[in-house]
Amino acid sequence: MADRLSILQSLSDLELAQRILPIWTDWGVEDTGVSIHSLGLSYLTHAGKELGFCAVTEIPAPRQGNYKHITADVRSDSAWFDFASQRVELLAEFERFDGKQKDLSAKVENLLLAQHRWQNPATILLMAYWTEGLVGLPDHACLRKIVTQGYKTQLREEVAGGIGSCLCFLQFIVQRGKDNLFRLSKIVVRGG
């Protein structure tokens, strides 16, 4: 089973990000379309490989278990698998946060449903979000409540909370340079 604290420490190491994706940390990118989203997914997946996992991007959770009928396609932005057990160890979502809690709530719901479908209650759920500079933070306690208590889908289907589930948060802080390009300046573990 993956060690949550060491994974979060490794992921928040800006030197790892500089080594893996200098396009994001040093060169800079425009904030057009899904450019920063793409870099976040790339970082999470490459970092998973660096940390010894079989890491993939956008893999659909299998339609199995008690929740196979809810929502046609459930995919996480990044999923890390243990080579020996072949079980999913980490599921991650990466999203812009510009003050709208509902945007992150939907991503956390997706993580919980994917965890149920992968049938590994010990899977680490990672909600990674990026902000331009330091801004007000999302309500981490409210997001954790989704994971512990569950939620109802738009079709009023019940998704139970995860027993023993661990929801973690990383904030990716990007800064706009004088050249109008965005660069990753810091990665912070959030949510206590």
C-alpha positions as CSV (number, residue, x, y, z in Angstrom):
1,M,0.0,0.0,0.0
2,A,1.2,3.5,-0.9
3,D,2.5,5.8,1.9
4,R,0.3,8.9,1.6
5,L,2.7,11.3,3.4
6,S,5.8,10.4,1.4
7,I,3.8,10.6,-1.8
8,L,2.4,14.1,-0.9
9,Q,5.9,15.3,0.1
10,S,7.4,14.0,-3.2
11,L,4.6,15.5,-5.3
12,S,5.0,18.9,-3.6
13,D,8.7,19.0,-4.4
14,L,9.2,21.8,-7.0
15,E,12.5,20.3,-8.0
16,L,10.7,17.2,-9.1
17,A,8.4,19.4,-11.2
18,Q,11.4,21.3,-12.7
19,R,13.1,18.0,-13.7
20,I,9.9,16.5,-15.2
21,L,8.3,19.5,-16.8
22,P,10.6,22.5,-17.3
23,I,8.0,23.7,-19.8
24,W,5.8,24.5,-16.9
25,T,8.3,25.7,-14.3
26,D,10.9,27.5,-16.3
27,W,9.9,28.1,-19.9
28,G,6.3,29.1,-19.2
29,V,3.0,28.5,-21.0
30,E,0.0,30.5,-22.1
31,D,-3.3,29.9,-20.2
32,T,-5.2,28.9,-23.3
33,G,-7.7,26.1,-23.7
34,V,-6.6,23.2,-21.5
35,S,-2.8,23.9,-21.5
36,I,-2.3,24.1,-17.8
37,H,-4.7,21.2,-17.2
38,S,-2.7,19.1,-19.6
39,L,0.5,20.0,-17.8
40,G,-1.0,19.1,-14.4
41,L,-2.1,15.7,-15.8
42,S,1.3,15.1,-17.3
43,Y,3.0,16.0,-14.0
44,L,0.9,13.7,-11.9
45,T,1.4,10.8,-14.3
46,H,5.1,11.3,-14.8
47,A,5.6,11.8,-11.0
48,G,3.8,8.5,-10.4
49,K,6.2,6.7,-12.7
50,E,9.1,8.4,-11.0
51,L,7.8,7.2,-7.7
52,G,7.7,3.6,-8.9
53,F,4.1,3.1,-10.0
54,C,2.5,2.1,-13.3
55,A,0.9,5.5,-13.8
56,V,-1.6,6.3,-16.6
57,T,-3.8,9.3,-17.6
58,E,-7.5,9.3,-18.2
59,I,-8.2,5.5,-17.7
60,P,-11.8,4.7,-17.2
61,A,-12.7,2.8,-14.0
62,P,-14.1,-0.7,-14.8
63,R,-17.8,-1.1,-14.7
64,Q,-17.9,-3.5,-11.8
65,G,-19.2,-3.8,-8.2
66,N,-22.2,-2.1,-6.7
67,Y,-21.7,1.1,-8.7
68,K,-21.3,-0.3,-12.2
69,H,-24.7,1.1,-13.3
70,I,-24.0,4.7,-12.1
71,T,-22.7,7.0,-14.8
72,A,-21.5,5.5,-18.1
73,D,-17.9,6.5,-17.9
74,V,-15.9,7.4,-14.8
75,R,-12.3,8.3,-15.5
76,S,-9.7,9.9,-13.2
77,D,-7.1,12.4,-14.6
78,S,-4.3,10.1,-13.3
79,A,-4.3,6.6,-11.8
80,W,-1.4,4.9,-10.2
81,F,-1.1,1.1,-9.9
82,D,1.2,-1.1,-7.9
83,F,3.2,-3.3,-10.1
84,A,3.1,-6.3,-7.7
85,S,-0.6,-6.3,-6.7
86,Q,-1.9,-4.6,-9.9
87,R,-4.3,-2.6,-7.7
88,V,-4.9,1.1,-8.0
89,E,-3.1,3.0,-5.3
90,L,-3.9,6.6,-6.1
91,L,-6.6,8.4,-8.1
92,A,-6.1,12.0,-8.9
93,E,-8.1,14.9,-10.4
94,F,-6.5,18.2,-11.5
95,E,-8.7,21.3,-11.8
96,R,-8.5,25.1,-11.9
97,F,-9.8,26.7,-8.8
98,D,-11.0,30.2,-9.2
99,G,-13.3,30.4,-6.2
100,K,-16.1,28.0,-7.4
101,Q,-16.4,25.2,-4.8
102,K,-18.9,23.3,-7.0
103,D,-16.2,22.7,-9.7
104,L,-14.1,20.8,-7.2
105,S,-17.1,19.1,-5.6
106,A,-17.9,17.3,-8.9
107,K,-14.3,16.2,-9.2
108,V,-14.3,14.8,-5.7
109,E,-17.5,12.9,-6.4
110,N,-15.8,11.5,-9.5
111,L,-12.8,10.3,-7.4
112,L,-15.1,8.6,-4.9
113,L,-17.1,6.8,-7.6
114,A,-13.9,5.7,-9.3
115,Q,-12.6,4.3,-6.0
116,H,-15.8,2.3,-5.6
117,R,-15.5,0.9,-9.1
118,W,-11.8,0.0,-8.7
119,Q,-12.8,-1.8,-5.5
120,N,-9.9,-0.7,-3.4
121,P,-11.0,1.3,-0.3
122,A,-7.4,2.0,0.6
123,T,-6.8,4.0,-2.6
124,I,-5.5,7.5,-2.0
125,L,-7.8,10.1,-3.5
126,L,-5.9,13.3,-4.6
127,M,-7.7,16.5,-5.4
128,A,-5.0,18.7,-7.0
129,Y,-6.1,22.2,-8.0
130,W,-4.2,25.1,-9.5
131,T,-4.6,28.8,-8.8
132,E,-3.1,32.0,-10.2
133,G,-1.2,33.2,-7.2
134,L,-2.4,32.9,-3.7
135,V,-6.1,33.1,-3.5
136,G,-8.8,32.0,-1.1
137,L,-8.8,28.3,-0.6
138,P,-11.7,25.9,-1.2
139,D,-13.6,24.4,1.8
140,H,-11.5,21.3,2.2
141,A,-13.7,20.0,5.1
142,C,-16.8,20.2,2.8
143,L,-15.0,18.3,0.1
144,R,-13.9,15.6,2.6
145,K,-17.5,15.3,3.7
146,I,-18.4,14.1,0.2
147,V,-15.9,11.3,0.6
148,T,-17.0,10.3,4.1
149,Q,-20.7,10.7,3.7
150,G,-21.3,10.0,0.0
151,Y,-23.5,11.9,-2.4
152,K,-26.5,11.7,-4.7
153,T,-26.0,11.8,-8.5
154,Q,-28.1,14.1,-10.7
155,L,-30.3,11.1,-11.3
156,R,-30.8,10.7,-7.5
157,E,-28.7,7.6,-7.2
158,E,-26.9,7.1,-3.9
159,V,-23.1,6.8,-3.8
160,A,-22.0,5.7,-0.4
161,G,-19.0,7.3,1.4
162,G,-15.7,5.5,1.3
163,I,-14.9,3.5,4.4
164,G,-11.3,4.4,5.3
165,S,-11.0,6.6,2.3
166,C,-8.3,9.3,2.3
167,L,-8.8,12.5,0.4
168,C,-5.7,14.7,0.1
169,F,-5.2,18.1,-1.5
170,L,-2.4,19.7,-3.4
171,Q,-2.5,23.4,-4.5
172,F,-0.4,24.2,-7.6
173,I,0.4,27.9,-7.5
174,V,1.2,29.5,-10.9
175,Q,2.4,33.0,-11.5
176,R,2.1,35.1,-14.6
177,G,5.4,36.5,-15.7
178,K,6.2,39.8,-17.4
179,D,6.2,37.9,-20.7
180,N,2.5,37.0,-19.9
181,L,3.4,33.3,-19.6
182,F,2.4,31.2,-16.6
183,R,4.9,29.3,-14.6
184,L,4.5,26.8,-11.7
185,S,6.0,28.5,-8.7
186,K,5.0,26.3,-5.7
187,I,3.1,23.1,-4.8
188,V,1.5,23.1,-1.4
189,V,0.0,20.3,0.6
190,R,-3.4,21.6,1.8
191,G,-6.3,20.6,4.0
192,G,-4.4,19.4,7.1
